[in-house]
Amino acid sequence: IMKMIAEELQPSIESSADQADIFYGLFDRRSFELSFCKVGNISSMMHDYASGELRLLQSKAGPMSKSSATQFETQVVALNPRDKLIFCTKGIAESKNLDGQEFGPDRLFKSVLEYASRGVHELRNQIFYQVHKFTNGQEPQADLTAVVAEVKDRVIKLAKK
């Protein structure tokens, strides 16, 4: 699927400075595994509810560009009920304060870890609040998108007689 997306996107990328960051994932409800492919600078994390650990979902592939021959690598991560997945566009980490400092991946990681055990809406709102506070409410220079998803409990359906 990522190859098809690349074939469709690359011709419309106009200059060598233009880039695309993509995260594509497929969650298997039977095995509770997330298979994903990631290119570019999307901050992607998994919060393990049981251990409280926050892990980065990393990839070696850089952003898709007009001239890049992107190598797509599928990775798999096992999930459990109440684990969370957090995805943020690079605009969040690249948001700058009045001194020109970036919010950065470390502040993002800390913000997520601080609220990871709370609900998905509270966690998403915390990310935006921390960026807003850091930038003193300045107009963002890039897209600020955060998606937070929580894995629900396993459901056992019984067949009727």
N, C-alpha and C positions, 0 to 999 in steps of 0.2 A: 504494500500500500504506500509506503514512504517513497519507493521508486516512482510510482505513478504520480504522487504529489509533486515530486521533484521535476519529472518530465513536464508536468502542467505548469509549474511555477517558474522554472528557470527561463523560459523564453520571455516572460513578462518582467523579469528583473532588468531594469534599464541600464544601470551603471555598475561599475565594479565596486562602488561604495555601498550599494544596496545589498541588504542581506535579509535572510529569513531564518527565524528561530522556530523550530517545530518540536512538539512533544506529541507522540501518538502512542496510546496505550490501549490494551485490551484486557479486561478483567474476566477471569474464568471463575464463575460462581461455584463450580463443583470443587475445584482444587484450591480456591482462594489464592490464586497466583495472578500477578499483574505482569504481562509481557509488554515491554515498551521499547520504543526506539526514540532517541532524542538527538537533535542536531541544534547546535547553537547555544545561546545564553539564557536558557530558561532555568530559573532556580527551581529545582524539584527535590522535594524531601519526603521522607516517610517517618512518621512518628509511631514507634512501637509502643502501644498502650501498656503492655505487660511490664516491659523493662523501663519505660520512660525515656528510652534512647531516641534521639533524632538523627536519622541517617540521610546523607545526600544521595540522590539517584544520579550518578555521574555518567558522562559519556565523553569519549575522546573526539567525537566528531564536532568540528567547528560549524559555524553558521553556513547555511546554503547561500551561495552567491552565483552570479552570472557565469563565472568561469570555473567554479569549484567542481571537482569530481567527488562528491560527498560519498563517503563509505557509511552504509547503514548497518548498525549492529543491534540485534535484538537482545535485550537483557530480560531476566525474569527475577521477580522478587516475591517471596511468600508473604502473605498478609494474614492477619488474624482479626477476629471481631474487635471493633473499637479502635483499630489502627487508623491513622489519618494520612492522607496524601495532600501535599501542599505544593502548588505550582504558582510561580510568580514571574511576570515578564521582567526583562532586564531593566525596564524603566524604574522599577522599585529600587533595586540595588544602586542604580546610577543617579537617583535623585540627589540633588546637591543642596547643602545649606548655604547661608549667606557668605560663608568663608570659602566656598567652592569645594568643600569636602563632600565626598559621596557617602550616602547611607551605607552602602557596601554589604557584602555577603555576611560579614560577621555580625553586624547589627540585625540583619534580617534573621539570621539563625537564632540569635538571642531572643528576638521578639517572638518567634515561633515557639521556641522551647519554653518560654515563660508562660504562654497561654495554651500549649498543646493539649493539656488535659481537659480544657473547657470545650464547649460546643463549637461547631464549625463556624457559625456566624460570629461568635465572640472572637475566635481566633483570626478570622478574616478582618474583622473590624480593628483588632489590635494591630495588625500589620499596617493598615492604612493610617491608624492613629499615630503610630510611632514614626512613620514617614512624614506625616503632616507636621508633627511636633518637631522633628529634626530639621525640616526645611522651612520652619516658621511660616507655614501656610503658603509658600510661594507656588506660583503656577507651575505644574509639572512640564518638563521639557519633552517627555516621551510618554507612551502609553503606560498606565499603571493598572495592571490586572493581577488579581490574586484569586485562585480557585482552591478551595479547601473541601475535601471529600472525606467522609468517614465510612469505614467498612461496617456494615450491619452484621448482627449476629447471624449465625447459620440457621437456616429455617428447614425444618423437617416437615414435609407434607405427607400426610397419610392418605392413602387411597380409600375411598368409600367402598363398602361392600356392595 
